[in-house]
Every structure is written in C-alpha cells, then in structure tokens.
Amino acid sequence: MALKALPLLLFIMLLLLSSSFSTFQISYGGKSTAVAFSTSSPLQPASSNQSTIEIGYGPNSLAPITQQIPIFTANDQLWVESGYNNGNPTSVVLTNGTSGNTVASNNNIPPQTISKIYSFPTNLPSQNFTLLVQPEFYACSPSCSSGEYTIEFINPMNSAINSLNANYSLNNATLSISFASPDLTNKFDIQQCLSSVSSATEAQVPLPSSYGSGFVGVIGDPSTTSAIIETNGSNHAFPFSFSFELLANYTSVLSGRSGGIGYTSFEVETASSNSMLIQSGESTPVNTTLVDTTPLRTGRYILQATFLSENSGIQQVDTPLLIESPIASSWYWLGSCEQLGSISPSFTSQLSLSGSPSLWPKYLYLMYRIVPGIESFSNITLGLQLNRVRFVNGNNKLPSNIGMSLVPNSSGSKVEYHEIENGGVAYLVMNGTYPVMSTFDLSFAGKVFSSMNVTFESPDSETVENVPLAELQISATQGGVGLSNRTVTILSNSLNASFSILTNMQGTALVFIPPGQYTIYIENGNHQSSPTTESFTAGNTYNVPFSYAGPISYTTYIIWIVSTITVAGVVGNLWFWLARRRVNRQLREL
C-alpha cells in the first residue's frame, strides 16, 4: 500500500510546486471568455489562522472558497469544511440564485469538520446558486464576516447535440464520412469515436513489455462498488500486483483573477480499486472492490493501472474510458474506437472497409466539453446501409480481365451510390428497406457474357458469388526455349470479342475465360501461328501450346565453307608448286 501511494504523493507535491498559468480564449454559450488555466492542485489545506471555509466535490478535493469555487454538474456533491479558528460553528445556506429559495443548509458546522451540504440532481436545469457563509458573528473578528458566493451548476442535458449532418463517399475501399452540426459550434475539446459495437464494457490495459504480452481486461460497473479483472488475454511469466484508479478532469472558478474569468483545471481521483495478486498463468476472472472517492460524472475518464512486481518494479499504464451515466451498469472503453482524435465542429473520418463487415463503423460517439470541466457525449447510430459483394472464381479473386458492372436501376432506387474495386469487389450504400436485389453484368473483352442477381438480406453484410470460368495455360516455345513478350490473341466466337495478352519471361500466359468456343493464335515476330479453335468448359484447366521448330544452324555451313576453301587453297598451292618444279626441270633439260 505504501508503494501504491508513492506516485500519488509525488504527483501532489509536483502540483503544489507548480504555479504557472496560461491564457487562451474559450467560447461557450455564445460568449468568448479569456481563460487563465492553472495546473496547480486545489488540495490546499486552510491555515490555522484562515477565516473561511473550504469547498469541494468530496472530502479529498477541498480548497479555500476565497481561492476557487468548483463548477458543479449532475450527480456532483457539495462538501464544505469550516476553517474558522474561533471554536464556534459556521452556518452555510445554499439558495437558488434566481428565486432565492433555500435548497440546502447546515447551521451548525463545527470547525475542522467536513460536511456534505447538497447532492445535485440529474434532472436539474443549468442555473446559478448562492452559497451564504455566516460564522457566529459575536464570536468572530471582523475579518470573518458573512460572505456570499456564486455556485455555477451546468447540466449537459441542456446542451445536447440535436442534429448532425453526415455525408458519405467511397474511394479505393475507403469510406469517408463528413459530419457537421450547428450544435458543435459552442463546444470544445471535441473527440470522435467510431465503433462497430454499441457496448465495449471491457477496458483492455496492455501489459508493460517487461511484464509480458497481451492485456489485462477490466470490466467496471459504475452503479456498484465492484469490478472484474480478466487475465485470459495476458501472457505473463511471473506474478504481479494489479490495481487501478479512475481519473477525471475537474475545473474551479478562480476568485479575483484579473483579465477575465479564470479557471483552474485539475485531475481528481474519483474511484480506486484494491490491489490484487495475479499469479502466473492465471486466467480465471477475479472480482475486486471499487471505492468511489468522488461521485462519478458523465464523461471521459482515464483508467490508470498500476503494475507491481519483484521482477520489473512498478509501472503505470493508462487507457481511456467513457462513463455514459453514473447509474449505468458498465462503462465504454474508448480504446475500442476505430478512430479517436480531437476534431473541429466539422470533421471527416476515413475508414478502410477491406476488413470484415462486422468491423465496419455503426456508431459515432461525440464527446465534448460545454464549459471548462463539464463535458457530455452523444451516441449516434450512423444508420449506414452498407453492403459488399465479392465475385470469385472458386477460391480465387475474380481475374482482372473479367469486367463487372452494376446494371442501372436494377435495384430500383435503393442503391444510393456504389463503387467497383479491382478483384471483383463491389460496395453499395442503400437507402431503402431490405432485402435488396441488384443485378451485375460480367464481361469479357468488353462484351457481357453473364448477368447475375445478388440479394442482400440485411445491411453491414457481405455476399460471395462464384463466376464459373475456364483456365487457359498458354505456352509459346521455339526449339524448346520459351518466347517472351509474344502477343497471344484469344477470339470468342460466341461473343465476337477479342482479347490479347503477352507471354511472360518463361513464354507462358495464364488466362481465365468464360466457357465457350475460342480461336487462339500467337504472333512470333512478323509471323503469325496457325490458329487453333477449341471449346472450353468452366471449371477445367487447358494447356494450349504453340511450338516452333528450332532455327537453322548456320555454324555447320560456315565451317564447311571455310574447310572447303582451306582444302582448295592447299590443293591449289600444291598444284602450283608441283607445276612450277616441272617447268623448271624442263627448262634445265633444254
């Protein structure tokens, strides 16, 4: 437990040492406000001489009211602690800022006592309250006279996203969705989460690399004080201790801040689990107790998991969550989103559709802040009626030489738009009720040889259609050597269509064709082979060879000619030499 508390103590010390502020513009409610944000912690205890009270969301988030006043939302609680040092009780009264009616009060808060004053209902409209603080005047110095403070309450339900325009387009098996809403113009810190599921109750916390691989699953129930730890996705070689906290961002109004309304933003631990020992190879779910230190809000959280072992020490891993309601039975793991990122009031998401239809986006979560520290979300069903059809030849993709097209108006007016991809894949976006039947034309060399009806029973589904074809394995050789880059012409006698293909480096070409009678020939330089006419049946493989005799060998002739000339030369020289000797002898005899 001491090791577990160490990071929190260090965190608090660092925040107390920090005193830097940054200023920027925030627009909400139609107003633009200069904001000074501080990263300093609100956990500043009142001094013994302080004549005020501390106020906060719970016993662990109190700060002097003269320094900062929390902004409250639905399900929050107002807690106070008297900091007066006169030994007398303090009176606190919370009234409606408009009507002046009292909604909560405590007239007897002893010094150094923490008391809960009020729980804000979930159905309460956004409004301001007045907190009247009054110590016993007769026993207090003039410096601790009565004070009135404005308490701001914001209910996110009063600023919901009521309309959202979505436009879709397809390109290269990628879905582009453009969103726009006038209700987003007064929101900030907007994030989108596109998901194929409406419920992702298990937060998957990746194991630190030094601990192993995989993840630890955490299933939480905001409405109870329990959580389930799943370790069947973890591959760890040694025991380790595991615990986690839920952290959320809170904001208070800074008192007396110049240059516009100032806010201080800080992180609050709203809940924590007890520490549990995970044994090596353990896969059985483990129940753990979850203790809420501050009432949960609707909005984004960080689940901060702490791993502790003798082998790798202590390490922390964060993963994002969305609590849709404090009374919900589970949270939503934002790590399951296809795309999670900050956006503007108009944004576009691009998602690949090449995977399984079960992974296609069906829901859009929009998370946003209304004012600093107060956030909400909208869960929007996309209602995108998307289908995919894959035309195949047995277990293979549709060959590129086989064309595919959607017959216009074959689906009535139910196809809003479509896209044909290479490999015989078509994506269709429907705008009508199911089932939907569409007709596709299949073509060879630009001529339609078959029309196929495809029925889609439901959205987000895929249909696979087989196209029966014959396989031709064409070869071109000369003297046993493959002829590359030769043009093979395939004429369909029934379609009156011609298709050409070049042989590869080995002198072969592979072609899939519709069943029927074809005439095939090959061009070898300036010579064309004798055509072959044959009928081909779907589902069969045919070898179509074109073989040429070997080229004439001129080497033998050259050797014969050279040899003949050589022999003739030798004979001629010998005859000339003998004839010369005979002449010389005759001359001597004379």
Summary of the structure (lengths in Angstrom):
residues: 590
radius of gyration: 41.9
end to end distance: 142.5
largest distance: 178.2
contacts: 1825
relative contact order: 0.10
helix: 12%
strand: 53%
